Amino acid sequence: RWIPKGMDISYTAKATTDITCIAETDPEQWTGDNPDLHVRVKGLRTDGVVVIEGVIKLWVTEKPTS
């Protein structure tokens, strides 16, 4: 399960077109013992200009058994 903890976002340019959003992590982030996982995010205009970028902080753990 994952729980959002917060985010740091910067608005870097004006969004004047449709926006494509991309979220990225590194594979090794999912295999370690650290439950803190940072997801890099960015949004791009159709001309490739980044209009928003930042990090979403998640807490990722196994779901407890009932």
N, C-alpha and C positions, 0 to 999 in steps of 0.2 A: 504494500500500500504506500501511497505517497501523500504527503500533506504539505501544501504551500506554506512557507515561513515568511516570505517577503520578496521584494524585488528592488533592484536599482536600475532605473531606466533613464536614458538621455534622449531627448528629442533633438536630432541633429540637422534636420532640414524640413522644409514645408512639404506636406503630402499633397501633391497636386494631381496625382493619378491614382489608379488602383494600386494597392499595396500587396506585395507577396511577403509573408512572414516565414522565417526559418528559425527553428530551434535545434541546437546541437549539444551533444555531450560526448565525452570520450568513453569508449567501451570499458576501460579499467575502472571508471567511476562506479560501475554497477557491480563489480566483483569484490570490492574491498569491504572492510568492516565499518567504515565511516558512513553513518546514515545521512550526513549532509551531502547533498548533491546540487551542484550549481549548473543550471541550464543556460547556455549562451543563446540570446535571442536577438534577431534583427529584422527590420522591415524595410523592404526596398521598393522604390517606385519602378514603373515600367522602364525607365531609362537607366536603371541600375544604381541610382543614388540612394544611400542609406538614410532613412528618415527617422528611424528609431533603433536604438540598440541598448543592450543591457544584459542583466543576469537575473533569472528567477531562481530563488533559493528554495529547495525542497528538502523534506525530511522523509527518507525512504527506509521502510522496515518491512519485515515479514508481518503478515496479518496474524494477530494472536489467535490461538485456537480457543474455541468456546468450551 
